[in-house]
Amino acid sequence: DLLAAAVNPNVGLFALALWLSWTFSRFVSHVLEKEVFPRVSLPRGVPFALSTISRYTVLVIGFVFAVAALGFQVGNLALVISALGVGIGFGLQNVVNNFVSGLILLFERPVKVRDVVSLDTLMGEITRIGIRSSTLRTFDGADVVVPNGDLISNRVTNWTLADKRRRIPVPVGVAYGTPARKVIELLMAVARNHPAVLDRPEPLALFTGFGDSSLDFELRYWS
């Protein structure tokens, strides 16, 4: 029986169907990313989501055909998957949670690739959104694998969700006796002449208080 199963041509068709679906999914993803999306104007993050969804759709369809090639009825397969779903839900709750969270990230897009986010003590750029986890590259150069469930259930600060402009405060301390008006004029002149500072909203220089050994000012500008 084992020998018969080993030489069963259906097994070869099963393997062939899986290989073809894997190859075709990569081909579809490559065509979308290199040929289609560069020619159309789409919001940031949408091309990646469409490419990922297309790839997994092809893989699922290929798996169904591969199982059908083994002789299983697709209807019976659906019943088996439904029966196993309850056990999988209880035994792999964390995995299922991250999987569903990955789908939410792809469709709802609260966080997109190339977004700068803060999560707990981490801050960096999202470089990949997978079906189970995502990769966040910190500004120190480390790649942190973050479960998708954390990006959905926890509080995440997305610094680039709708607007890439940011207000940056720069504290400045000067010696006692320095004319405050002159300090403010100098700070405003520096901000207005810097190419990275936006004209609107306008920069603002303020005296913030008396420090232990300095007069404290703050320059606030948008970039």
ROSE-4610 file (N, C-alpha, C; in Angstrom, 1 decimal, always signed):
// ROSE-4610
residu = [D/D/D/L/L/L/L/L/L/A/A/A/A/A/A/A/A/A/V/V/V/N/N/N/P/P/P/N/N/N/V/V/V/G/G/G/L/L/L/F/F/F/A/A/A/L/L/L/A/A/A/L/L/L/W/W/W/L/L/L/S/S/S/W/W/W/T/T/T/F/F/F/S/S/S/R/R/R/F/F/F/V/V/V/S/S/S/H/H/H/V/V/V/L/L/L/E/E/E/K/K/K/E/E/E/V/V/V/F/F/F/P/P/P/R/R/R/V/V/V/S/S/S/L/L/L/P/P/P/R/R/R/G/G/G/V/V/V/P/P/P/F/F/F/A/A/A/L/L/L/S/S/S/T/T/T/I/I/I/S/S/S/R/R/R/Y/Y/Y/T/T/T/V/V/V/L/L/L/V/V/V/I/I/I/G/G/G/F/F/F/V/V/V/F/F/F/A/A/A/V/V/V/A/A/A/A/A/A/L/L/L/G/G/G/F/F/F/Q/Q/Q/V/V/V/G/G/G/N/N/N/L/L/L/A/A/A/L/L/L/V/V/V/I/I/I/S/S/S/A/A/A/L/L/L/G/G/G/V/V/V/G/G/G/I/I/I/G/G/G/F/F/F/G/G/G/L/L/L/Q/Q/Q/N/N/N/V/V/V/V/V/V/N/N/N/N/N/N/F/F/F/V/V/V/S/S/S/G/G/G/L/L/L/I/I/I/L/L/L/L/L/L/F/F/F/E/E/E/R/R/R/P/P/P/V/V/V/K/K/K/V/V/V/R/R/R/D/D/D/V/V/V/V/V/V/S/S/S/L/L/L/D/D/D/T/T/T/L/L/L/M/M/M/G/G/G/E/E/E/I/I/I/T/T/T/R/R/R/I/I/I/G/G/G/I/I/I/R/R/R/S/S/S/S/S/S/T/T/T/L/L/L/R/R/R/T/T/T/F/F/F/D/D/D/G/G/G/A/A/A/D/D/D/V/V/V/V/V/V/V/V/V/P/P/P/N/N/N/G/G/G/D/D/D/L/L/L/I/I/I/S/S/S/N/N/N/R/R/R/V/V/V/T/T/T/N/N/N/W/W/W/T/T/T/L/L/L/A/A/A/D/D/D/K/K/K/R/R/R/R/R/R/R/R/R/I/I/I/P/P/P/V/V/V/P/P/P/V/V/V/G/G/G/V/V/V/A/A/A/Y/Y/Y/G/G/G/T/T/T/P/P/P/A/A/A/R/R/R/K/K/K/V/V/V/I/I/I/E/E/E/L/L/L/L/L/L/M/M/M/A/A/A/V/V/V/A/A/A/R/R/R/N/N/N/H/H/H/P/P/P/A/A/A/V/V/V/L/L/L/D/D/D/R/R/R/P/P/P/E/E/E/P/P/P/L/L/L/A/A/A/L/L/L/F/F/F/T/T/T/G/G/G/F/F/F/G/G/G/D/D/D/S/S/S/S/S/S/L/L/L/D/D/D/F/F/F/E/E/E/L/L/L/R/R/R/Y/Y/Y/W/W/W/S/S/S]
num = [1/1/1/2/2/2/3/3/3/4/4/4/5/5/5/6/6/6/7/7/7/8/8/8/9/9/9/10/10/10/11/11/11/12/12/12/13/13/13/14/14/14/15/15/15/16/16/16/17/17/17/18/18/18/19/19/19/20/20/20/21/21/21/22/22/22/23/23/23/24/24/24/25/25/25/26/26/26/27/27/27/28/28/28/29/29/29/30/30/30/31/31/31/32/32/32/33/33/33/34/34/34/35/35/35/36/36/36/37/37/37/38/38/38/39/39/39/40/40/40/41/41/41/42/42/42/43/43/43/44/44/44/45/45/45/46/46/46/47/47/47/48/48/48/49/49/49/50/50/50/51/51/51/52/52/52/53/53/53/54/54/54/55/55/55/56/56/56/57/57/57/58/58/58/59/59/59/60/60/60/61/61/61/62/62/62/63/63/63/64/64/64/65/65/65/66/66/66/67/67/67/68/68/68/69/69/69/70/70/70/71/71/71/72/72/72/73/73/73/74/74/74/75/75/75/76/76/76/77/77/77/78/78/78/79/79/79/80/80/80/81/81/81/82/82/82/83/83/83/84/84/84/85/85/85/86/86/86/87/87/87/88/88/88/89/89/89/90/90/90/91/91/91/92/92/92/93/93/93/94/94/94/95/95/95/96/96/96/97/97/97/98/98/98/99/99/99/100/100/100/101/101/101/102/102/102/103/103/103/104/104/104/105/105/105/106/106/106/107/107/107/108/108/108/109/109/109/110/110/110/111/111/111/112/112/112/113/113/113/114/114/114/115/115/115/116/116/116/117/117/117/118/118/118/119/119/119/120/120/120/121/121/121/122/122/122/123/123/123/124/124/124/125/125/125/126/126/126/127/127/127/128/128/128/129/129/129/130/130/130/131/131/131/132/132/132/133/133/133/134/134/134/135/135/135/136/136/136/137/137/137/138/138/138/139/139/139/140/140/140/141/141/141/142/142/142/143/143/143/144/144/144/145/145/145/146/146/146/147/147/147/148/148/148/149/149/149/150/150/150/151/151/151/152/152/152/153/153/153/154/154/154/155/155/155/156/156/156/157/157/157/158/158/158/159/159/159/160/160/160/161/161/161/162/162/162/163/163/163/164/164/164/165/165/165/166/166/166/167/167/167/168/168/168/169/169/169/170/170/170/171/171/171/172/172/172/173/173/173/174/174/174/175/175/175/176/176/176/177/177/177/178/178/178/179/179/179/180/180/180/181/181/181/182/182/182/183/183/183/184/184/184/185/185/185/186/186/186/187/187/187/188/188/188/189/189/189/190/190/190/191/191/191/192/192/192/193/193/193/194/194/194/195/195/195/196/196/196/197/197/197/198/198/198/199/199/199/200/200/200/201/201/201/202/202/202/203/203/203/204/204/204/205/205/205/206/206/206/207/207/207/208/208/208/209/209/209/210/210/210/211/211/211/212/212/212/213/213/213/214/214/214/215/215/215/216/216/216/217/217/217/218/218/218/219/219/219/220/220/220/221/221/221/222/222/222/223/223/223]
x = [+0.8/+0.0/+0.9/+1.9/+2.8/+3.5/+3.9/+4.5/+3.5/+2.3/+1.3/+1.0/+1.0/+0.7/+1.9/+3.1/+4.3/+4.3/+3.8/+3.8/+2.5/+1.5/+0.2/+0.4/+0.0/+0.2/-0.5/-1.6/-2.2/-1.3/-0.4/+0.6/+1.4/+1.9/+2.6/+1.8/+0.5/-0.3/-0.5/-0.6/-0.7/+0.5/+1.7/+3.0/+3.1/+2.7/+2.8/+1.9/+0.7/-0.3/+0.2/+0.8/+1.4/+2.5/+3.4/+4.5/+4.1/+3.1/+2.6/+1.9/+1.2/+0.5/+1.5/+2.6/+3.6/+4.3/+4.7/+5.4/+4.5/+3.2/+2.3/+2.0/+2.0/+1.7/+2.9/+4.1/+5.3/+5.3/+4.9/+4.8/+3.8/+2.6/+1.6/+2.0/+2.6/+3.1/+4.2/+5.1/+6.2/+5.6/+4.6/+4.0/+3.3/+2.6/+1.8/+2.8/+3.9/+4.8/+5.7/+6.1/+7.0/+6.4/+5.2/+4.7/+3.4/+2.5/+1.2/+1.2/+1.6/+1.5/+2.3/+3.5/+4.3/+3.6/+2.6/+1.9/+0.6/+0.2/-1.0/-0.8/-1.7/-1.5/-2.4/-1.8/-2.6/-2.1/-3.0/-2.5/-1.4/-0.5/+0.6/+0.1/+0.7/+0.3/-0.7/-1.5/-2.4/-1.8/-0.7/+0.0/+0.5/+1.1/+1.6/+0.4/-0.7/-1.9/-2.4/-2.6/-3.2/-2.2/-0.9/+0.0/+0.0/-0.1/-0.1/-1.4/-2.5/-3.8/-3.9/-3.4/-3.4/-2.5/-1.3/-0.5/-1.1/-1.7/-2.4/-3.6/-4.3/-5.5/-5.1/-4.0/-3.5/-3.1/-2.4/-2.0/-3.1/-4.2/-5.3/-6.0/-6.2/-6.9/-6.0/-4.7/-3.8/-3.9/-4.0/-4.1/-5.4/-6.5/-7.7/-7.6/-7.0/-6.9/-5.9/-4.9/-4.0/-4.6/-5.5/-6.2/-7.2/-7.9/-8.8/-8.1/-6.8/-6.0/-5.8/-5.7/-5.6/-6.8/-7.9/-9.1/-10.2/-9.8/-10.8/-11.8/-13.0/-14.1/-14.0/-14.1/-13.9/-15.0/-16.2/-17.2/-16.9/-16.3/-15.9/-14.7/-13.8/-12.7/-13.2/-14.2/-14.8/-15.3/-16.0/-16.5/-15.4/-14.3/-13.2/-12.5/-12.4/-11.8/-12.7/-14.0/-14.9/-14.8/-14.7/-14.6/-13.3/-12.2/-10.9/-10.9/-11.7/-11.7/-11.8/-12.7/-13.0/-11.7/-11.1/-9.9/-8.8/-8.6/-7.6/-7.8/-9.1/-9.4/-9.0/-9.2/-8.8/-7.3/-6.7/-5.3/-4.4/-4.8/-3.8/-4.5/-5.0/-5.7/-4.7/-3.5/-2.6/-2.2/-2.0/-1.7/-2.9/-4.1/-5.3/-5.5/-5.3/-5.4/-4.5/-3.2/-2.3/-2.6/-3.2/-3.6/-4.7/-5.7/-6.9/-6.4/-5.5/-5.0/-4.2/-3.5/-2.8/-3.8/-4.9/-5.9/-6.5/-6.7/-7.2/-6.2/-4.9/-3.9/-3.9/-4.1/-4.0/-5.3/-6.4/-7.7/-7.9/-7.9/-8.2/-7.0/-5.8/-4.6/-4.4/-4.6/-4.2/-2.7/-2.0/-0.5/-0.1/+0.7/+1.2/+2.7/+3.2/+4.6/+5.2/+6.3/+7.0/+6.4/+5.4/+4.9/+5.9/+6.0/+6.9/+5.9/+6.1/+5.2/+6.0/+5.3/+5.8/+4.9/+5.5/+4.8/+5.5/+4.9/+5.5/+6.8/+8.0/+9.3/+9.9/+9.3/+9.9/+9.4/+10.3/+10.0/+10.8/+10.1/+10.8/+9.9/+10.4/+9.6/+9.2/+7.9/+7.4/+7.9/+8.7/+9.3/+8.5/+7.7/+7.0/+5.8/+4.7/+3.5/+3.2/+3.4/+3.1/+1.7/+1.4/+0.1/+0.1/+1.2/+1.2/+2.0/+3.0/+3.8/+4.3/+4.7/+5.2/+6.6/+7.4/+8.8/+8.9/+9.4/+9.7/+11.2/+11.7/+13.1/+13.3/+14.0/+14.3/+15.3/+15.4/+16.4/+17.8/+17.9/+19.3/+19.7/+18.8/+19.2/+18.8/+18.0/+17.5/+16.2/+16.0/+14.7/+14.0/+12.8/+12.1/+10.8/+10.6/+9.4/+8.3/+7.2/+6.1/+4.9/+4.3/+3.1/+2.0/+1.2/+0.2/-0.8/-1.1/-2.1/-1.7/-0.4/+0.1/-0.2/-0.2/-0.4/-1.9/-2.8/-4.2/-4.8/-4.3/-4.9/-4.3/-3.0/-2.3/-2.4/-2.1/-2.1/-0.8/-1.0/+0.1/+0.0/+1.1/+1.2/+1.8/+1.0/+1.4/+1.7/+3.0/+3.5/+3.3/+2.9/+2.8/+1.5/+0.5/-0.7/-1.4/-1.6/-2.3/-1.5/-0.4/+0.4/+1.8/+2.8/+4.2/+4.8/+4.0/+4.6/+4.6/+5.7/+5.8/+6.3/+5.8/+6.4/+7.5/+8.6/+9.8/+10.2/+10.3/+10.7/+12.2/+12.9/+14.3/+14.5/+14.9/+15.2/+16.5/+16.6/+17.8/+18.0/+19.2/+19.6/+20.7/+20.5/+21.5/+21.9/+23.0/+23.5/+22.6/+22.5/+21.7/+22.4/+21.5/+22.0/+21.9/+21.6/+21.5/+20.1/+20.0/+18.7/+17.8/+16.6/+15.7/+15.1/+14.9/+14.3/+15.3/+16.6/+17.7/+17.7/+17.6/+17.6/+16.5/+15.3/+14.1/+14.3/+14.8/+15.0/+16.0/+17.1/+18.1/+17.5/+16.7/+16.1/+15.1/+14.3/+13.4/+14.1/+15.2/+16.0/+16.6/+17.1/+17.6/+16.6/+15.4/+14.3/+13.8/+13.7/+13.1/+14.1/+15.4/+16.4/+16.8/+16.2/+16.6/+15.7/+16.2/+15.4/+14.4/+14.7/+13.8/+12.7/+12.6/+11.5/+10.4/+9.2/+8.0/+7.7/+7.2/+6.7/+5.3/+4.5/+3.2/+3.0/+2.7/+2.6/+4.0/+3.9/+5.1/+5.9/+7.2/+8.0/+7.7/+8.0/+7.7/+8.8/+9.3/+10.3/+9.7/+9.9/+9.3/+10.3/+10.1/+10.9/+10.0/+10.7/+9.9/+10.2/+11.2/+11.4/+12.8/+13.0/+14.3/+14.9/+16.0/+16.6/+17.6/+18.2/+19.2/+20.4/+20.8/+22.0/+21.8/+20.6/+20.3/+18.9/+18.8/+17.4/+17.0/+15.8/+15.4/+14.4/+14.7/+13.9/+13.6/+12.6/+12.3/+11.9/+12.5/+12.1/+11.2/+10.1/+9.1/+8.9/+9.2/+9.0/+8.4/+7.9/+7.3/+8.2/+8.3/+9.2/+8.5]
y = [-1.2/+0.0/+1.3/+1.2/+2.4/+2.6/+1.5/+1.7/+2.2/+1.7/+2.2/+3.7/+4.1/+5.5/+6.3/+5.8/+6.6/+6.8/+5.8/+5.9/+6.4/+6.7/+7.2/+8.5/+8.6/+9.8/+11.0/+10.8/+11.9/+12.7/+12.0/+12.7/+13.6/+13.2/+14.0/+15.2/+15.0/+16.1/+17.1/+16.6/+17.4/+18.3/+17.7/+18.5/+19.5/+19.1/+19.9/+21.1/+20.9/+22.0/+23.0/+22.5/+23.4/+24.2/+23.6/+24.3/+25.3/+25.0/+25.9/+27.1/+26.8/+27.9/+28.9/+28.3/+29.1/+29.9/+29.3/+30.1/+31.1/+30.8/+31.8/+32.9/+32.6/+33.7/+34.7/+34.2/+35.1/+35.9/+35.2/+35.9/+37.1/+36.8/+37.8/+39.0/+38.6/+39.7/+40.5/+39.9/+40.6/+41.5/+41.0/+41.8/+43.0/+42.8/+43.9/+45.0/+44.6/+45.5/+46.2/+45.6/+46.1/+46.7/+46.2/+46.7/+47.4/+47.1/+47.7/+48.9/+48.7/+49.7/+51.0/+50.8/+52.0/+52.9/+52.4/+53.1/+53.8/+53.4/+54.0/+54.7/+55.7/+56.4/+55.9/+55.3/+54.7/+55.3/+55.4/+55.8/+54.9/+55.5/+54.8/+53.6/+52.4/+51.2/+50.4/+50.9/+50.1/+49.1/+49.5/+48.5/+47.3/+47.5/+46.4/+45.5/+46.1/+45.4/+44.5/+45.1/+44.4/+43.3/+43.5/+42.5/+41.3/+41.6/+40.5/+39.7/+40.4/+39.7/+38.9/+39.4/+38.6/+37.4/+37.5/+36.4/+35.3/+35.6/+34.6/+34.0/+34.8/+34.3/+33.2/+33.5/+32.5/+31.2/+31.4/+30.2/+29.4/+30.1/+29.3/+28.6/+29.2/+28.5/+27.4/+27.6/+26.5/+25.3/+25.6/+24.5/+23.7/+24.4/+23.7/+22.8/+23.3/+22.4/+21.3/+21.5/+20.4/+19.3/+19.8/+18.8/+18.0/+18.7/+18.1/+17.1/+17.3/+16.4/+15.1/+15.1/+13.9/+13.0/+13.6/+12.8/+13.2/+14.2/+14.7/+15.5/+15.4/+16.3/+17.6/+18.7/+20.0/+20.3/+19.8/+19.9/+19.2/+18.0/+17.3/+18.0/+18.6/+19.3/+20.5/+21.2/+22.3/+21.8/+20.7/+20.1/+19.8/+19.2/+18.9/+20.2/+21.2/+22.4/+23.1/+23.0/+23.6/+22.8/+21.5/+20.7/+21.0/+21.2/+21.5/+23.0/+23.8/+25.2/+25.5/+24.7/+24.9/+24.5/+23.4/+23.0/+23.9/+24.4/+25.4/+26.7/+27.1/+28.3/+28.3/+27.1/+26.9/+26.7/+25.9/+25.5/+26.5/+27.3/+28.3/+29.7/+30.1/+31.4/+32.5/+32.5/+33.5/+33.6/+32.5/+32.4/+33.0/+32.5/+32.9/+34.4/+34.9/+36.3/+37.2/+36.7/+37.5/+37.4/+36.2/+36.1/+37.0/+37.1/+38.0/+39.4/+39.7/+41.1/+41.5/+40.5/+40.8/+41.1/+40.4/+40.8/+42.2/+42.5/+43.8/+44.9/+44.7/+45.6/+45.8/+44.8/+44.9/+45.6/+45.3/+45.9/+47.3/+47.4/+48.7/+49.7/+49.2/+50.0/+51.1/+50.8/+51.8/+52.0/+51.0/+51.0/+50.5/+51.2/+50.9/+50.7/+50.1/+50.0/+51.4/+51.7/+53.0/+54.0/+53.6/+54.4/+54.4/+55.6/+55.7/+55.6/+54.6/+54.4/+54.3/+54.5/+54.3/+53.2/+52.2/+51.1/+50.8/+51.1/+50.9/+51.7/+51.0/+51.7/+51.7/+51.2/+51.1/+52.2/+52.7/+53.7/+53.4/+53.3/+53.1/+53.0/+52.5/+52.5/+51.0/+50.9/+49.6/+49.2/+48.1/+47.7/+46.6/+45.8/+44.7/+44.4/+44.1/+43.6/+42.2/+41.2/+39.8/+39.4/+38.2/+37.6/+37.3/+37.1/+36.8/+37.9/+38.4/+39.4/+40.5/+41.6/+42.7/+43.0/+43.7/+44.1/+45.6/+46.0/+47.4/+47.6/+48.5/+48.8/+50.1/+49.9/+51.1/+52.0/+53.2/+54.1/+53.8/+52.8/+52.2/+51.2/+50.8/+49.8/+48.4/+48.2/+46.9/+46.6/+45.3/+44.9/+44.1/+44.6/+44.0/+43.4/+42.1/+41.4/+41.6/+42.2/+42.6/+41.7/+41.0/+40.3/+41.3/+40.9/+41.8/+42.1/+41.2/+41.5/+42.7/+42.9/+44.0/+45.3/+45.3/+46.5/+46.9/+45.9/+46.1/+46.4/+45.6/+45.7/+46.7/+47.0/+48.0/+49.4/+50.4/+51.8/+52.0/+52.4/+52.6/+54.1/+54.8/+56.2/+56.1/+56.5/+56.5/+57.9/+58.2/+59.6/+60.0/+59.1/+59.4/+58.9/+58.7/+58.1/+59.0/+60.3/+61.2/+62.4/+62.7/+63.9/+63.6/+64.0/+63.8/+65.0/+66.1/+67.3/+67.0/+67.5/+67.4/+68.6/+68.9/+70.1/+69.6/+70.3/+69.9/+71.0/+70.7/+71.7/+71.6/+72.8/+72.8/+73.7/+73.1/+74.0/+74.6/+75.9/+76.7/+77.4/+77.3/+78.0/+79.0/+80.2/+81.3/+81.8/+82.5/+83.0/+84.1/+84.2/+85.4/+86.7/+87.7/+89.0/+89.1/+88.0/+88.1/+88.7/+89.6/+90.2/+89.2/+89.0/+88.0/+88.3/+89.5/+89.9/+89.5/+89.8/+89.4/+87.9/+87.1/+85.7/+85.2/+85.7/+85.4/+85.7/+86.9/+87.3/+86.4/+86.0/+85.1/+83.7/+83.2/+81.9/+81.9/+83.0/+83.1/+83.2/+84.0/+84.2/+82.8/+82.0/+80.7/+79.8/+79.8/+79.0/+79.4/+80.7/+81.1/+80.9/+80.9/+80.7/+79.3/+78.4/+76.9/+76.3/+75.6/+75.0/+73.9/+73.3/+72.2/+72.7/+74.0/+74.5/+75.1/+74.7/+75.1/+76.6/+77.3/+78.7/+78.6/+77.6/+77.5/+76.1/+75.9/+76.9/+77.6/+78.9/+79.6/+79.1/+79.3/+78.9/+79.9/+79.5/+80.3/+80.1/+81.2/+81.2/+81.8/+81.1/+81.5/+81.5/+82.5/+82.4/+81.5/+80.4/+79.4/+79.5/+80.2/+80.2/+80.5/+80.6/+80.9/+79.5/+79.1/+77.9/+78.1/+77.0/+77.1/+78.0/+77.9/+78.6/+79.3/+79.4/+79.9/+80.5/+81.3/+81.7/+80.7/+80.1/+79.0/+79.5/+79.2/+79.5/+78.2/+78.3/+77.1/+77.6/+77.0/+77.2/+76.1/+76.4/+75.4/+75.6/+74.6/+74.8/+73.5/+73.6/+72.5/+72.1/+70.8/+70.3/+69.1]
z = [+0.0/+0.0/+0.0/+0.8/+0.8/-0.5/-1.2/-2.5/-3.5/-3.4/-4.3/-4.1/-2.8/-2.6/-3.1/-3.0/-3.4/-4.9/-5.7/-7.1/-7.6/-6.8/-7.2/-8.0/-9.2/-10.0/-9.4/-8.6/-8.0/-7.1/-6.4/-5.6/-6.4/-7.6/-8.4/-8.9/-9.2/-9.6/-8.5/-7.2/-6.1/-5.9/-6.0/-5.9/-7.0/-8.2/-9.4/-9.3/-8.8/-8.6/-7.5/-6.5/-5.4/-6.0/-6.8/-7.4/-8.4/-9.2/-10.2/-9.5/-8.5/-7.8/-7.1/-6.5/-5.9/-6.9/-8.0/-9.1/-9.7/-9.9/-10.5/-9.6/-8.3/-7.3/-7.3/-7.4/-7.4/-8.7/-9.8/-11.1/-11.1/-10.5/-10.5/-9.6/-8.4/-7.6/-8.3/-9.0/-9.7/-10.8/-11.5/-12.6/-12.0/-10.9/-10.3/-9.8/-9.1/-8.5/-9.5/-10.6/-11.5/-12.7/-13.2/-14.4/-14.3/-13.3/-13.2/-12.3/-11.1/-10.1/-10.4/-11.0/-11.3/-12.4/-13.1/-14.2/-13.7/-12.5/-12.0/-10.7/-10.4/-9.2/-8.1/-7.0/-5.9/-4.6/-3.6/-2.3/-1.8/-0.9/-0.4/+0.4/+0.2/+0.9/+0.2/-0.7/-1.5/-2.4/-3.2/-4.0/-3.3/-2.1/-1.3/-0.9/-0.4/+0.0/-1.1/-2.3/-3.4/-3.9/-3.9/-4.2/-3.3/-2.0/-1.0/-1.1/-1.2/-1.3/-2.5/-3.7/-4.9/-4.8/-4.1/-4.0/-3.1/-2.0/-1.2/-1.8/-2.6/-3.3/-4.3/-5.0/-6.0/-5.2/-4.1/-3.3/-2.8/-2.3/-1.8/-2.9/-4.1/-5.2/-5.7/-5.7/-6.1/-5.1/-3.8/-2.9/-3.0/-3.3/-3.5/-4.7/-5.8/-7.0/-6.7/-5.9/-5.6/-4.7/-3.8/-3.0/-3.9/-4.8/-5.7/-6.6/-6.9/-7.7/-7.0/-5.7/-4.9/-4.9/-5.3/-5.3/-4.3/-3.5/-2.5/-3.1/-2.7/-3.1/-2.4/-3.1/-2.5/-1.5/-1.6/-0.6/+0.7/+0.5/+1.7/+2.4/+1.6/+2.2/+3.0/+2.5/+3.3/+4.6/+4.6/+5.9/+6.9/+6.4/+7.2/+7.8/+6.9/+7.4/+8.5/+8.3/+9.2/+10.6/+10.5/+11.7/+12.5/+11.7/+12.3/+12.8/+12.3/+12.6/+14.1/+14.7/+16.2/+17.0/+16.6/+17.3/+17.1/+15.9/+15.6/+16.3/+16.4/+17.1/+18.6/+19.2/+20.6/+20.8/+20.0/+20.2/+19.7/+18.7/+18.1/+18.1/+19.2/+19.3/+18.9/+19.4/+19.1/+17.6/+17.0/+15.6/+14.8/+15.1/+14.4/+14.6/+15.8/+16.1/+15.2/+15.1/+14.3/+12.8/+12.4/+11.0/+10.6/+11.5/+11.2/+11.3/+12.3/+12.4/+11.1/+10.5/+9.3/+8.2/+8.1/+7.1/+7.3/+8.6/+8.9/+8.5/+8.7/+8.4/+6.8/+6.1/+4.6/+4.1/+4.7/+4.1/+4.7/+6.0/+6.7/+6.5/+6.5/+6.4/+7.4/+8.7/+9.8/+9.8/+9.4/+9.3/+8.0/+7.3/+5.9/+5.9/+4.8/+4.6/+4.4/+5.0/+5.0/+6.0/+6.8/+7.9/+9.0/+9.7/+10.9/+12.1/+12.9/+14.0/+15.4/+16.4/+17.8/+18.5/+19.0/+19.6/+20.9/+22.1/+23.4/+23.4/+23.5/+23.6/+22.2/+21.2/+19.9/+19.0/+18.1/+17.1/+15.9/+14.7/+13.5/+12.3/+11.2/+9.9/+9.7/+9.3/+8.9/+7.5/+7.4/+6.2/+5.5/+6.3/+5.7/+6.6/+5.9/+6.6/+6.1/+6.9/+6.5/+7.0/+6.7/+7.1/+8.6/+9.2/+10.7/+11.5/+10.9/+11.7/+10.7/+11.3/+10.5/+11.0/+10.1/+10.5/+10.6/+11.8/+12.1/+12.2/+11.3/+11.4/+12.2/+13.3/+14.2/+13.6/+14.2/+13.7/+14.1/+15.0/+15.3/+14.3/+13.3/+12.3/+12.7/+13.7/+14.1/+13.5/+13.0/+12.5/+13.5/+14.0/+15.0/+14.4/+14.7/+14.2/+15.2/+14.8/+15.6/+15.2/+16.2/+15.8/+15.4/+14.4/+13.9/+14.9/+15.8/+16.9/+17.7/+17.9/+18.7/+18.0/+16.7/+15.9/+15.8/+16.1/+16.1/+17.5/+18.5/+19.8/+20.7/+20.5/+21.3/+20.7/+21.6/+21.1/+20.3/+19.0/+18.1/+17.6/+17.7/+17.2/+15.8/+14.8/+13.4/+13.0/+12.9/+12.6/+11.2/+10.3/+8.8/+8.2/+9.0/+8.5/+7.5/+7.9/+7.0/+6.6/+7.3/+7.1/+7.5/+6.6/+7.0/+7.6/+7.8/+8.5/+10.0/+10.6/+12.1/+12.7/+13.9/+14.6/+15.5/+15.4/+16.2/+17.1/+18.4/+19.4/+19.7/+19.7/+19.9/+21.2/+22.3/+23.5/+23.4/+23.8/+23.7/+25.1/+25.6/+26.9/+26.6/+27.1/+27.0/+28.3/+28.4/+29.7/+30.2/+31.5/+32.1/+31.7/+31.4/+30.9/+29.4/+28.7/+27.2/+26.9/+26.0/+25.7/+25.1/+25.7/+25.3/+23.9/+23.6/+22.3/+21.2/+21.5/+20.5/+20.3/+21.3/+21.2/+20.3/+20.6/+19.8/+18.3/+18.0/+16.7/+16.0/+16.7/+16.1/+15.8/+16.7/+16.5/+15.3/+15.2/+14.1/+12.8/+12.8/+11.5/+11.1/+12.0/+11.7/+11.1/+11.7/+11.2/+9.9/+9.6/+8.3/+7.2/+7.5/+6.5/+6.2/+7.0/+6.9/+5.8/+4.8/+3.8/+4.2/+5.4/+5.9/+6.7/+7.0/+7.8/+6.9/+7.2/+6.4/+6.8/+5.8/+6.0/+6.7/+6.4/+6.9/+7.5/+8.8/+9.8/+10.1/+10.5/+10.7/+12.0/+11.9/+13.1/+14.3/+15.5/+16.7/+17.7/+18.2/+19.2/+20.5/+21.6/+22.9/+24.0/+25.0/+26.2/+27.2/+27.7/+28.5/+30.0/+30.4/+31.9/+32.3/+33.6/+34.1/+34.6/+34.0/+34.4/+35.5/+36.0/+37.1/+36.7/+35.5/+35.0/+33.7/+33.2/+31.9/+31.7/+30.8/+30.3/+29.3/+29.5/+28.6/+27.5/+26.3/+25.1/+24.4/+23.5/+22.7/+21.3/+20.3/+18.9/+18.4/+18.0/+17.5/+16.0/+15.2/+13.7/+13.1/+12.0/+11.3/+10.1/+9.9/+8.8/+8.2]
